[in-house]
Amino acid sequence: MDTIIKSKNNKKKYLTITLPILLIIGYFIYSSLTKERTLNVKKNEITIKAVENNFFEDFIVFQAKVEPKNTMLINIIEGGAVQEIYVENGDLINKGQPLARLYNPNSELNYMQQETAIIEQINNLNKGKLDLRNQELNLEKDLVAITHDYLDAKNQFDLNKKLFEQEIVSKNEWEKIQENYRFQQERMTIIKKSITKEKQANQIQINQLNQSITFMDKSLGILRNNKNNFLVTAPISGRLSSFEPTLGQNFTQGVSIGKLDDMQGYKLIAEVDEYYLNRVSIGQKGVVDFNEKSINVIISKIIPEVKNGRFQVELNFINDKKLDLKQGISFGVRINLSEKIKSLVLPKGSFSQETSGKWIFVLKDNKAVRREIKIGRENPLYFEVLGGLKSGDLVITSSYADYKDIQILNIEK
């Protein structure tokens, strides 16, 4: 007879085996997650600088280019093809001096047609004046004849009045003479009034015609002057720049063919990072180095429009009378934004490109440990340290491009 054997508790057995394994795996996972990542680097591959208490001066440095204070564009008034060139780029030019001549046959023909039309209108207006004068002359002739008839009738009236009183002239004849005298008298009065009114009306028309003729004469003068616009002349005296036309080249109306610099002084034009837009202002002073001398400059204009992360600044030399400057020379300009103050400073480096100044590697023995920091103002040389570092700390200021996820650097010789 078979003996029944009771099976052991398999569930308890599996639990006893599995639990330690899971604990071990969990430990390794936790360790891998919490373990600080380290990296070995050679000392000669990094830059190490010291944090120190030093005078911090808030200033900016940027490049600026010399340009004339006043420049005038030379614009094409009447478009056409370049027919003649009289000067070269860089020449000193006097006001009114011819620079180039353009030619446009279509515009030339149009000017001739307009000139012909204006002259024809002037002739028509003059003919209208002549007609009015002739009309007045004819009225004067009529008045002479009517006056003659009136005087004749008056003489007949005066003569026959005495004869009628002496009963030499019949009553019927006398009445005819009276009626003729009255008619001629009224006729002359009416004609005189008509001529007066006609002359007044004609004078008004003649004045209007004279005004129209004066206007047309001015238009004709302007038109003839415009024909001279094919000759490009200098609007002011100065040095010619950006003037590079070639024979046969076409220019449309209104485009610029060059510039004239009046040579009455120079200014500096610079593009500054938008970070400083609210920190620079008109009247701030700075210096440039020229011929081993420091030359004082002052900000005269700020153009706040930001393009490609930069805005434009204009600076004037405080005294440029003895400076032998030339257009296009570049200077490094230093503008002081504050007075010097004692502060904890950190030398600038490319590390800030990856950290944005929020953390840094601080050296201790042969290790560099990642540490949170807080920085404030900056200039081209230093960051102002507001927290996280103390004087004498050694930090790595070179690039952190390979250390973004690293907590500790092991420094090897």
C-alpha positions in Angstrom: 0.0 0.0 0.0 1.4 3.4 -1.1 2.2 6.1 1.5 0.9 9.6 0.9 3.6 12.3 1.2 2.5 15.9 1.9 3.9 18.6 -0.5 5.9 21.5 1.0 4.6 25.1 0.8 6.1 26.2 -2.6 4.8 29.7 -2.3 6.8 30.4 0.9 9.8 28.9 -0.7 9.7 31.1 -3.8 9.1 34.2 -1.6 12.2 33.4 0.5 14.3 33.2 -2.6 12.9 36.2 -4.6 12.8 38.8 -1.9 16.6 39.1 -1.4 17.1 39.3 -5.1 14.6 42.1 -5.5 16.2 44.0 -2.6 19.7 43.6 -4.2 18.4 44.8 -7.6 16.6 47.8 -5.9 19.8 48.7 -4.1 21.8 48.8 -7.2 19.2 50.8 -9.0 19.0 53.3 -6.1 22.8 53.5 -6.0 23.0 54.2 -9.7 20.4 56.9 -9.5 21.7 58.6 -6.4 25.4 58.2 -7.1 27.1 61.4 -8.2 28.4 61.2 -11.7 32.1 61.8 -12.0 34.5 62.5 -14.8 38.3 62.5 -15.0 39.8 65.5 -16.7 43.4 66.6 -17.2 44.4 69.9 -15.5 46.0 71.3 -18.7 42.6 71.0 -20.5 40.8 73.4 -18.2 41.2 77.0 -17.0 41.2 77.7 -13.3 40.7 81.1 -11.9 40.3 82.5 -8.4 37.3 84.4 -7.0 38.6 87.6 -5.3 37.5 90.9 -3.8 38.4 93.5 -6.3 37.2 96.8 -7.7 34.3 96.2 -10.0 33.5 98.7 -12.6 30.4 98.4 -14.7 31.5 99.2 -18.3 31.0 97.9 -21.8 33.4 97.7 -24.7 32.3 97.7 -28.3 33.6 98.4 -31.8 32.6 101.7 -33.5 33.3 103.0 -37.0 34.2 106.5 -38.0 31.7 108.3 -40.2 31.3 112.0 -41.1 28.9 114.0 -38.9 26.9 115.2 -41.9 26.4 113.3 -45.1 24.1 114.1 -48.0 22.8 111.6 -50.6 23.2 112.5 -54.3 19.8 111.5 -55.7 18.9 111.1 -59.4 16.1 113.6 -60.2 15.6 112.5 -63.8 16.3 108.9 -64.6 18.3 107.8 -67.6 21.5 106.1 -68.8 24.9 107.5 -67.8 26.4 109.4 -70.8 29.3 111.1 -69.2 31.2 110.9 -65.8 33.2 114.0 -64.7 34.6 113.0 -61.3 35.9 109.9 -59.4 35.0 108.4 -56.1 36.9 110.1 -53.2 37.4 113.4 -54.9 36.9 116.7 -53.1 33.8 118.4 -54.7 32.6 122.0 -54.7 28.9 122.8 -54.5 27.2 122.8 -57.9 30.1 120.9 -59.6 28.9 118.5 -62.4 29.4 114.9 -61.4 27.8 113.0 -64.3 25.4 113.4 -67.2 22.4 111.1 -67.9 20.3 110.8 -71.0 16.8 109.6 -71.6 15.4 110.1 -75.1 11.8 109.4 -74.0 12.0 112.1 -71.3 13.7 114.5 -73.8 10.8 114.0 -76.2 8.2 114.4 -73.5 9.8 117.7 -72.4 9.7 119.0 -76.0 6.0 118.1 -76.3 5.2 119.8 -73.0 7.2 122.9 -73.9 5.4 123.1 -77.2 2.0 122.7 -75.5 2.8 125.4 -72.9 4.0 127.9 -75.6 0.8 127.3 -77.6 -1.3 128.0 -74.5 0.6 131.2 -73.9 0.0 132.3 -77.5 -3.7 131.6 -77.2 -3.9 133.6 -74.0 -2.1 136.5 -75.6 -4.4 136.3 -78.6 -7.4 136.5 -76.1 -5.9 139.7 -74.7 -5.5 141.1 -78.2 -9.1 140.3 -79.0 -10.3 142.2 -75.9 -8.1 145.2 -76.8 -9.5 145.2 -80.3 -13.0 145.0 -78.9 -12.3 148.0 -76.7 -10.9 149.9 -79.7 -14.0 149.2 -81.7 -16.1 150.5 -78.9 -14.1 153.7 -78.8 -14.6 154.2 -82.5 -18.3 153.7 -82.0 -18.3 156.2 -79.2 -16.5 158.8 -81.4 -19.1 158.4 -84.1 -22.0 158.6 -81.6 -20.5 161.7 -80.0 -20.2 163.3 -83.4 -23.9 162.6 -84.0 -24.8 164.0 -80.6 -22.8 167.2 -81.1 -24.4 167.7 -84.5 -27.9 167.2 -83.1 -27.1 169.6 -80.3 -25.9 172.3 -82.7 -29.1 171.8 -84.8 -31.1 172.1 -81.6 -29.4 175.3 -80.4 -29.6 176.9 -83.9 -33.2 176.0 -84.6 -34.4 176.9 -81.1 -33.8 180.6 -81.9 -35.3 180.3 -85.3 -38.4 178.6 -83.9 -38.7 181.5 -81.4 -38.5 183.9 -84.3 -41.1 181.7 -86.1 -38.8 181.1 -88.9 -38.9 177.3 -88.4 -42.2 175.5 -88.4 -43.4 173.7 -85.3 -43.4 170.3 -87.1 -39.7 170.8 -88.1 -38.8 172.0 -84.6 -40.3 168.9 -83.0 -38.3 166.6 -85.3 -35.1 168.5 -84.3 -36.0 168.2 -80.6 -36.7 164.5 -80.9 -33.4 163.8 -82.7 -31.5 165.8 -80.1 -33.1 163.8 -77.3 -32.4 160.5 -79.1 -28.7 161.3 -79.7 -28.3 162.4 -76.1 -29.8 159.2 -74.6 -27.9 157.1 -77.2 -24.6 158.7 -76.2 -25.4 158.2 -72.4 -26.2 154.6 -72.9 -23.2 153.9 -75.1 -20.9 155.6 -72.5 -22.3 153.4 -69.7 -22.0 150.3 -71.9 -18.4 151.1 -72.8 -17.5 151.7 -69.1 -18.9 148.4 -68.1 -17.3 146.6 -71.0 -13.9 148.1 -70.1 -14.3 146.9 -66.5 -15.3 143.4 -67.6 -12.4 143.3 -70.1 -10.0 144.5 -67.5 -11.0 141.7 -65.2 -10.5 139.2 -68.0 -7.2 140.7 -69.0 -5.9 140.5 -65.4 -7.0 136.8 -65.3 -5.2 136.2 -68.6 -2.1 137.9 -67.3 -2.1 135.7 -64.3 -2.5 132.6 -66.4 0.3 133.8 -68.7 2.6 134.4 -65.7 1.8 130.9 -64.4 2.4 129.4 -67.8 5.7 131.3 -68.0 6.8 129.9 -64.6 5.8 126.4 -65.7 7.8 126.9 -68.9 10.8 128.0 -66.8 10.5 125.0 -64.4 10.2 122.7 -67.4 13.3 124.1 -69.0 15.2 123.9 -65.7 14.0 120.3 -65.3 15.8 119.5 -68.6 19.0 120.4 -66.8 18.3 117.6 -64.3 20.0 115.2 -66.6 23.2 116.9 -65.4 23.9 115.5 -61.9 25.6 118.2 -59.7 26.9 118.4 -56.2 24.3 119.7 -53.7 27.0 120.7 -51.2 30.8 120.8 -51.0 32.6 117.8 -49.5 34.3 114.5 -50.3 32.5 112.2 -52.7 31.9 108.6 -51.6 29.9 105.5 -52.7 30.1 107.0 -56.2 30.6 104.1 -58.7 28.5 104.7 -61.8 29.6 103.2 -65.2 28.9 104.5 -68.7 25.6 103.2 -70.0 24.3 102.2 -66.6 20.7 103.0 -66.1 19.4 104.8 -63.0 15.8 105.3 -62.1 14.4 108.5 -60.7 14.9 108.9 -56.9 17.7 106.4 -56.5 21.0 107.5 -54.9 24.1 107.6 -57.0 26.6 108.5 -54.2 27.1 110.5 -51.0 28.9 113.8 -50.1 30.5 114.1 -46.7 30.8 117.7 -45.6 34.1 117.2 -43.9 33.0 119.4 -40.9 33.7 116.7 -38.3 33.3 113.0 -37.5 31.2 110.8 -35.4 31.3 107.1 -34.3 28.6 104.6 -35.3 28.4 101.3 -33.2 26.1 98.3 -32.8 25.6 97.3 -29.2 24.2 94.1 -27.7 20.5 94.5 -26.8 21.3 93.5 -23.2 22.6 97.1 -22.6 19.6 98.9 -24.2 18.3 100.1 -20.9 21.7 100.7 -19.4 23.1 103.3 -21.9 21.8 106.8 -22.3 22.5 110.0 -24.2 25.3 112.0 -22.5 27.2 109.0 -21.1 31.0 109.5 -21.7 33.6 107.0 -22.8 37.1 106.8 -24.2 38.8 105.4 -27.3 42.5 104.8 -27.9 43.9 106.7 -30.9 47.6 107.1 -31.7 48.4 105.8 -28.2 46.2 108.5 -26.6 42.9 108.3 -24.8 40.2 110.4 -26.7 37.0 111.3 -24.9 33.7 110.6 -26.6 30.1 111.0 -25.6 26.9 109.2 -26.6 24.8 111.6 -28.8 22.1 109.4 -30.1 20.5 106.0 -29.4 18.4 104.2 -32.0 16.4 101.7 -29.8 15.3 99.6 -32.8 16.7 96.1 -32.2 17.9 94.1 -35.2 19.6 90.7 -34.9 19.9 91.3 -31.2 21.7 94.6 -31.5 20.8 98.3 -31.5 22.7 101.3 -32.9 24.5 104.1 -31.0 26.1 107.3 -32.2 28.9 109.0 -30.4 30.6 112.3 -30.9 34.2 113.2 -30.2 34.3 115.8 -27.4 37.2 117.5 -29.3 38.2 116.2 -32.7 39.8 119.4 -34.1 43.3 118.0 -33.9 42.5 114.4 -34.9 43.5 113.2 -38.3 40.6 110.9 -38.7 39.5 109.0 -41.8 36.1 107.5 -42.7 35.9 103.8 -42.0 38.5 103.6 -39.2 37.3 101.3 -36.3 37.8 102.0 -32.6 37.3 100.0 -29.5 35.0 102.2 -27.3 34.8 101.9 -23.6 31.7 103.3 -21.9 31.6 103.5 -18.0 28.1 102.6 -16.7 29.0 103.0 -13.0 31.7 104.1 -10.6 34.3 101.6 -9.2 33.1 99.7 -6.2 34.8 97.0 -4.1 33.0 93.7 -4.7 33.4 89.9 -5.0 34.2 89.2 -8.6 34.5 86.1 -10.8 36.6 86.2 -13.9 34.5 85.7 -17.1 34.9 82.5 -19.1 33.0 80.3 -21.6 31.5 78.3 -18.7 28.6 80.8 -18.6 27.4 79.7 -22.0 26.3 76.3 -20.6 25.4 77.3 -17.1 23.9 80.8 -17.7 25.8 81.8 -14.5 23.6 79.6 -12.3 26.3 77.0 -11.2 30.0 76.4 -11.4 32.7 73.8 -10.6 34.6 74.7 -7.4 38.0 73.1 -6.8 38.9 71.3 -3.5 42.1 69.3 -3.4 42.0 67.2 -6.7 38.3 67.4 -7.2 36.0 70.0 -8.6 32.4 69.9 -7.2 29.4 71.4 -8.9 27.9 74.3 -6.8 24.9 76.6 -7.3 25.9 80.3 -7.5 24.2 83.7 -8.1 25.8 86.4 -10.2 24.7 90.0 -10.8 26.2 92.6 -13.1 28.9 91.9 -15.5 31.5 93.7 -17.6 33.9 92.3 -20.3 36.3 91.0 -17.6 34.2 90.0 -14.5 30.9 88.8 -13.1 29.8 90.3 -9.9 29.2 87.5 -7.4 26.0 87.8 -5.2 26.1 84.3 -3.6 27.5 80.8 -3.6 31.2 81.7 -3.6 33.7 83.4 -1.4 37.0 85.1 -1.9 39.8 82.7 -2.6 37.6 80.0 -4.1 39.2 78.3 -7.2 36.8 77.7 -10.0 36.9 76.3 -13.5 36.0 79.0 -16.1 36.6 77.1 -19.3 33.9 75.5 -21.4 31.4 73.1 -19.7 30.2 71.6 -23.0 31.3 68.1 -21.9 30.3 68.5 -18.2 26.6 69.5 -18.3 25.5 66.3 -16.5 28.6 65.8 -14.3 28.6 66.5 -10.6 32.2 65.9 -9.7 35.4 66.3 -11.8 38.5 64.4 -10.9 41.5 66.6 -11.7 44.4 64.6 -13.1 47.9 66.0 -13.7 
